[in-house]
């Protein structure tokens, strides 16, 4: 290799060192980064086209392969160019939201607008819906101006009862025409508030959601205010690789980098959940959400944009939902998104439709990502095997030196530029593995939708443990098959007697490419096998004082983590009243009450304290949904007490932002962790499950029931005061 071929790479490395952390969030530096990247990539593309593509005869097998790879690569670079255009116009609407919130909180309740909350549901279980309904009914907004509606396309009697018990209205319809869009349209026709917030069944709004978002509607041209999707559970990649404390979920880059950039062009779009819609704007397009695509949210943004309305994006953590809980649910969700985005391309309301859109707006709403990722990642994975086993090259007139001089600097510069704009949110190995994971399963969906845009069934993402498939056998098989082909190709071409490629300057490059591909494919195979969920409820770190009661006394402790099902506490090592395993303890939690619990395990913390794991003895949401159920509590009083405890726990755990902390954001350490995870059998969150009849439907001892009753009256009175305190100013103002 000639030393001159390393000069471009060394210049890129010098630029990376120059534009380090000190130059981030600097508009001038951002433009210099993009300009420098453009020079490096343009130099590469000129070489790529004129030296490695044009000289080949397009009418040969080699010519078809070379041109096919080149066209897909050009689409990928176009998608990359659009990405950097977003990054140059990123917005931060938080200061504006601060001003709006101050203004709204100085208004009297009668001056604030009425808001309908639509919780769209089809088949989600009670455990999922309960949290969302509680979060919605306890939003910080005058109660007289807040209407919560559960829109049930499953037409379930128990959900109607649950909605009534939790203080929400219940709406259903005769059929399920047009899926979610039809469900919302049916509710729009039966309600009248000037604004409505759409929540998916699993998204729990934070208490300050409306005060942070509603102020943007002061601008009459704002048609939708969209809030990002955040999650309180790990996604399939985090779960399978046991990296939920190290790596952010795969949607952080989109919601924290791409969407703020789109917002800078007024091209942010509604994302289905967490979006507030101005009803008068909807009336201008027929008072209905468009139903021509299964992604009605993006289509709604385009329809309103043609009427002059903008979708404003506020990048704040104001609602939390469930990430896909296994690989099956993940693919159902992404296939729906990909199919819907491609369908829009063929509609009159889409980017190629009628007037009302600027040229760049049409470009930004094209589904480049879904098409280029599916094609590009698949071709990247199969090309080395094709070359080594058939001798057909992906490019001609290329050597190790020219690849190092032109292609490698462009790839390194592109990766470094993304990390400049999105530090901690973009990890190359994780991004590549995630792209390949989607590509194999989504490529058939993309091609089928391009050939036949409509007529495909709408599938709801399974929530609450309904996605029972935990292994995607097809993806695992494809990954292992491709790894085998590349291993055979490397072995054959390393032997003089069996080599297919007798002499090629590309062989060292392809060998390196093959090794990287095999690592990525093994990661994808690991991700495609989701380990069993060991906990039915997500645990949150929660450090605060608690009081532990037994029949013989009480002691102060401190919580370590908590879920709706249990709590881990630290207690003094010399506590003499600690019961045996399975014994009863009343856990007194601030603003929740005394929760009946049973001791499950105890282990030493240090010489002064013990760590105790307790499981709460509360009926599940499904058992409370119908009091007539054979396993429901024995009396209405017990049902009310249990329901109140669950409601307070949900309020405490889910309606206050509990940001997930990541231990190690450094890319190289993250990459090492990912490589180790390929051979690691470690699973996250091991927990002991108890399935005996006593555990399923325990009888709380009399002393603990009496203790609860004594504390409940005071706490319930305080709780009701907190729930209704926002209605008092309205009564005062109306009386005045």
Secondary structure, DSSP 4 states (H G I P E B T S, - for coil): --GGGGHHHHHHHHHHHHTSGGGTT-HHHHHHHHHHHHHHHHHHHHHHHHHHTTTS-TTSHHHHHHHHHHHHHHHHHHHHHHHHHHHTT----HHHHHHHHHHHHTS-GGGSPPEEEEEEESS--HHHHHHHHHHHHT-SS-GGGEEEEEEETT--HHHHHHHHHHT-EEE--S--TTHHHHHHHHHHTT---SEEEEEETT-EE-TTHHHHHGGGGGSTTEEEEEE--EESS--HHHHHTT-TTTS--TTHHIIIIIHHHHHHTT-----SSSEEEEHHHHHTTTSS---SSS-HHHHHHHHHHTTT-EEEEE-S--EEEPPPSSHHHHHHHHHHHHHHHHHHTTSTTSTTSSSS--HHHHHHTS-HHHHHHHHHHHHHHHHHHHHHHH---SSSS--HHHIIIIIHHHHHHHHHHHHHHSTTT--HHHHHHHHHHHHHHHHHHHHHHHH--S-PPP-PPP-TT-----B-HHHHHHHHHHHHHHHHHHHHHTSTTT-S-SS-TTHHHHHHHHHHHHHHHHHHHHHTBPPPP--SS--EE---EEEEEETTEEEEEEEEEE-SSEEEEEEETT-TTPPPTT-EEEEEETTTEEEEEEEEEEEEEETTEEEEEEEE----HHHHH-TTSTTS-SSHHHHHHHHHHHHHHHHHHHSS--PPP-S---HHHHHHHHHHHHH----SS------SHHHHT----HHHHHHHHHHHHHHHHHHHHHHHHHHHHHHHHHH-
